[in-house]
Structures are given as structure tokens and as C-alpha cells.
Amino acid sequence: MSVDDDFRLITGFKEFYPHQRETIEYLSNGKSVVLRAPTGSGKSEAVVLPFLTNMNKTLPSQMLYSLPVRTLVDDLSSRFAKYSNVKWLSVAGHHGKRIETPLFYPPIIVTTIDQTVGAYVCTPLSLSLRHGNIPAGAVSSALLVFDEVHTFDPERALQSALILARHSNRLNLPFVFMSATMPDSFIKKLEGIIDFEKVDADEKDIPIRKNRDVLVYWEGRKLTSKNVMEKYNTSKGKTIVVCNTVSKAQEIYRELKGKVDCELVLLHSRFLEEDRNEKEEKLKEIFKKGSERIGILVSTQVIEVGLDISCDTMLTELSPIDSLIQRAGRCARWGGKGRLYVYDVEKPNPYRKDLVDETRKKIKEIDGRKLSWEAEKALVNDILGEYVGEWLNIENTARILNTLAQAAFEGNRKLTEDAVRETFSCEISIHDDPSTLENAYGLKKIKVHAGVLRKFFKDSEPIVWKLVDNNIISDESPIIIPRKISSAEEILPYGFYIIHPNYISYDKHNGLLFEPRGESFECMGRGERRAPEYEYKRETWVEHSMRTLEVFESIFLPRYKFAIDKFAKAWKVEFSEFLEELNLVMLLHDIGKLNKEWQKKVGWQEGEEPLAHSGEGSIEGLPSHAPISAYALSRIFYKWGTEIGQAFYFALAHHHSVRASKMSKYRLIDNWESYLRQLSISNVYVEGIHSRGEGKLFGKFPELINHEKLYHTYTFISRLLRLSDRTATGGGEDAVLRYENWHGNV
């Protein structure tokens, strides 16, 4: 079947564009790609097609597709699910509110950039930390796709994505960067860092872009509700108004309320999730393709990414050029005529003043002209080109790499978030007496900028509680408690604050208002999500060892053969040699359970077959066996050299907990060699095993992330082992879907 036939069969489209064909050819040959193409040009299809037709041949067996926001994840995962049905492959959409695959299990995973980065550093945002190296191994061995990269924080998320791409690139694993607007200087700078093929679309090849006619007008005055009324009354068409702050959007919405003869909707970041979802569904009905309904949307930058809507007329406050282009993308989105009116601002908040000033100059210059994609690229080059050196300087990259290394070492989720975006927000809720609640963290909550909350505190002197750790140690005491704060300085990012309703209010039309008087929010309960745990059946040590190898050989070896070959070549060893070591790991991963003390604790008697699982459930005081297994096999692991030996050593030591750091004193049971020979373990390996050892600390999670080949190998082996072990024991992916604790630390 030809590429054209595959494309028609999988996507349903009759033909594809030149930039799609070029991208498909490069990826099908295992090449990395940086694709620059406008919205609506089929970038996603150009990636999913070669993956579906070449997985485990010239491409890895998994594709990890990272996006900036959740709404894009939801939309794209649904689209990919239709395409992948042709190949009978599963697709998962995964983010903080939709935890479908904490172990990153399916062949296609569509997720957010923060989930990908957290997974890579063994500090997943939707899974307990002890299981962190399982999804990390997926990131280390997958086809990594980063879409809408122009929306990534250039000093954080973009840096993290580049680090992941560079690490994969050095193992000859392909990656894809896709964007509508990337400065030429950025792409040129990338060429000196990593290897890839560059693909640029031509707007003339894309009908909806070719037939799109959006004119830009510089208004040079402040945006008001009067301006909105004037433009709407002139056009009587679909109108979108974009403000830079929530307060400005709320002000314009209130002034328009009851004065327009069409549907009026307000959307910003300070709505409860259920209300925001309801609004987004309503907007899709009004502003979707083909809809004959008329309406006015007043919004903030939340519409820049993720909402597939379009208007005839857009009024927007001045913002940096990349933001402005994103907003303009919602005007005549599917072709036709559109008008974009840009209004000046007194203050640049929340943006950088220099970027706003430069954008103002350029918009004045193109007043009345068409905003084509070529014009957009020229604007981006002129305004953002000079900042590329600042974004990609060595110091900035080193800072983010250090943040990722520290996050991995500590298992620190806050640091993981810091590597993606600079977060100034905190969470707030409304209640008159949170001390009466069993779990105040279960209150509905909304994110706001910590600076906004500080100013409100200084101006209004409200009653505010902060949720803090309870220092009273008692089984009956709650883990966190509300404590009243007395100064604005106590309000910090990442905190959770509860405000008395005498000072603040909320309604589903306006969102959160810093005005009295509101009502207490509903408490949603404990907020705990428990996963079904599987039962360990009684199983001998030999039975479990053989079953683990059988699972690996029948399920995970075929699936990850392409990646295993890449890792073998990276270490310059034969595929058969690397596979032999993996087989050994599968067979002997639980050799630490042959420790006499461990066997006695599970009820084993001399002369009986040693056990892997007793079938008795949890047993108190069992010594940790994984570090013992690693030490027992260490001479074998280090035969190829220190680095690859470390990868195998720590993968085995961490096959139950990522940051295990202590090995107990141990001695293997008598006749332990006979049980290894039942597994056909050669004498060469048997003779290399440490049958006893003194207790020792071998350090916390090693700083392997600075050694990309070693780190990738460690996480990849960990994934293969832990998935094989879990499957052999009877545990599916859901068995580890649980939060660290009920008060929201995930």
C-alpha cells in the first residue's frame, strides 16, 4: 500500500499538502523533524501517519505527543483515536484532570508538557513517586512530539523540551518540534544544537489559509465596551473581545450585559472547572464552523490555545506579537474575511514591556494590511528574533537542566513545575469556617495570581485562612489544618487560601469577584482517589522468575525491540548481548528474596521451595529485597564498564521504589545456586553473584540525568523490568493509580 493510500485510509482526507508529504518521508526514515506550518495545515496528521505505519520498524513503538494545555489534549486524543482504529491501536489522553495512563502504557499518548517533563525526571504529576521510573522509561524510548512550541515558556518549558529532544537525539531516537510561528533565528540556533530536518509549509498550498483575508487595524486607544458596541453594530457578526486581565474582561462584560441583541459570554481563568467547561461547550456551538448563531465572547488570553472557534470581528488589547498572532488565529479561522482591531494599553501587565513596545511599533506599521502567514512570520522574526540568543544561552539551559536534575534527585514536584512555567498562582476557595470541615482541601478552588491576592488583602483586610501542615501528631488529627493569616507577606505561590464570603463572591456568569458578599463553596469530600490493588497469590521463587521472563519475551520484547536495538547500539554492544543482560535481569530481579531473613519472614521452612509471594498479604518487617538483588548481581553488571553497569544496577535496585537507598545485611539461603540452575543460569553468572553482603547506604537517587545515555538506559530498563514483573504478578496499570495522600500532593 502506498503512502497516499495509507493517508486516505487512516485520515479520511483525499490528498495531503507538500509539507505533510515531506514530514512523512523524513519520519518514515527515522529522521527528526522541525515543522513550521500555520494553524489548520494538518501538522498532527503528518506525524501520526508515519508513526502508525512505521512503529517498531524505523520509529519507536510509542509516540508521546506533548501539548501546552488540556483542551488540546482532549481534542487531539479523540482525533487520534479515530485514526489509530485502523491499526487497532489504543490512544490515551492524559493530564491532571484526566488520568488515563499514569504508567504511560498505550502506543499513543497525548498529554501536556508538564506531564511529560515530570515523567522524564521520575517525578510524575499523576502517580506516586515510588513508581516514577516506569513512565520515565516511556519518555526515554518514545518518539517525542512537541506541538504548539511557540506557546511554551521560552525560558522554561521550551528549554525542558529541548533538553529531552537533545537527549533522545543523542541516542538516535527521533523527535518532532511543531509550531505555527518560530523565528528563523531560533531554527538556525537549533541547527547548532541537535540534528533534524527542517520543513516549512507554504500558505498557498493550504486552501483555508489561501482564502483567508484578515485585515489588521491599529486603534491607538484604550479598549472599552463602547468600542465593542460600535464594531458589533457595524458588523452584526460573530465578535470576540480579548483583554489582557481578568478584571478588564469582567468590566467590559458587565457593561455590555443587557445592551446587546445577541448571546454574550464571558470566559477567563477564574471560573470553577464545571462552569468553564459549560461555557466552552456553549462557545463551540456559537463560534464553531458552519454555525449561524451570533454572539459576543469577552475573554482573556485563555482563548489563545485550545479552543477551535472563529469570529468575523476581533477586538484585542495589545500584547506581544506571538500572543497577538495566537489571538488572531481565532479570526476567520476557516477562511473568508475577518477584521482584527488592536487597542493600546497603558500598562503592559502581565507581559514584558519591551515585547509590548516592539509589537506596538510593528502593528502601527502594518495598519490596514492583510495579516497573512508570511506577514506573521516576518513580524515574529523582526520582534522575537533578537531574543533567541537570550532564550537559548548556555546559562539558561544549564539552569533548567540543574532544575530537572534536582527535581529527579529530590522527587520534588514543585521543581518539576518550575522547569515548565514560572508559576505565581495560588489556589483560593470561599468558606465561612473551614475549621468545621473534615478536609478543607476538598473545597472547590480557583487559581489566582498571588500578587492579586496580596493586593486584595492589603486593600480589604479580609479574613483569610491558609492550609498548613498539622504539627500535632495524632492518628485522629487531620494532616492539614486552616490557620488564619495576618499579613499579605504570608500569601505565596502554590499555597491554598480560604477567604470568608463576607469579602469575596462568585457567580457562574462573572466568575470570581473580589466583592462581598458571596456564599461558601461546596466541599467535594476527601478528594482521595484509590486504585484497586491486586492480590499476591502464593508463588515459588522459580515460578515467578520464569513467568517474569516469559512476560518480557512474549509482550515487551516484541513491543520494544526497536528501542532495545537503539540502546544496544548506543553502548556499542551487540543486540544479543544487551538482550542477554535484560533476560538475566528478568530472571534474577528477585534474587534478593532468597535472603534467609526474607524467606523466614514469609513463612518459608528449610527444605521447602523458596517463595516469591506468600499469598498472605502485607507482612510487617520484610527487608527490602531490590537493593540486595542489585548488589548481588553488581559484578555481572559492571563487566561492560562503570556507566552501563550503573544503569542496570540502579534499575534493579529501584524496581520497587525509585529512590531506595539502603541495603540490609543479607545472606542467601543454602543451595541458592540450585534454584538458579533450574532457571538455566550459566555457571559464569552464578560464580559472579555476591551470596552475602553487609548492610550499607548506597546514596539516594543518583544524579544520572546529567549523563543522558546512562539516564535513558536506567529508566528504560526500569520500565521493562517493572512492567514485566507487574504483569507476571497479575497487576495491571490501574494497580498503581493512587495519590501520595488524600490532601492533593499529586
URBEL-V163840 format. One record per helix or strand. SS is the DSSP state (~ for helix, > for strand). FROM is the first residue (numbers start at 1). TO is the last residue. If there is no record, write none. Layout:
# URBEL-V163840
SS & FROM & TO
SS & FROM & TO
This chain:
# URBEL-V163840
~ & 3 & 11
~ & 18 & 28
> & 33 & 36
~ & 43 & 54
> & 55 & 55
> & 59 & 59
> & 63 & 67
~ & 70 & 87
> & 91 & 95
> & 98 & 98
> & 108 & 112
~ & 113 & 120
~ & 129 & 141
> & 143 & 146
~ & 149 & 151
~ & 157 & 169
> & 175 & 179
~ & 184 & 191
> & 197 & 200
~ & 203 & 205
~ & 207 & 210
> & 212 & 218
~ & 225 & 235
> & 239 & 242
~ & 246 & 256
> & 263 & 267
~ & 273 & 287
> & 295 & 299
~ & 301 & 303
> & 311 & 311
> & 313 & 317
~ & 321 & 328
> & 331 & 331
> & 336 & 343
~ & 353 & 365
> & 370 & 370
~ & 373 & 391
~ & 394 & 410
~ & 413 & 418
> & 425 & 430
~ & 434 & 436
~ & 440 & 442
> & 443 & 443
> & 446 & 449
~ & 450 & 460
> & 464 & 469
> & 480 & 484
~ & 488 & 490
> & 496 & 499
> & 505 & 507
> & 511 & 513
> & 523 & 523
> & 539 & 540
~ & 541 & 559
~ & 561 & 570
~ & 575 & 588
~ & 591 & 594
> & 595 & 595
~ & 596 & 601
> & 611 & 613
~ & 626 & 632
~ & 634 & 637
~ & 642 & 653
> & 662 & 663
> & 666 & 668
~ & 672 & 678
~ & 683 & 687
> & 692 & 693
> & 696 & 697
~ & 704 & 706
~ & 708 & 729
~ & 733 & 736
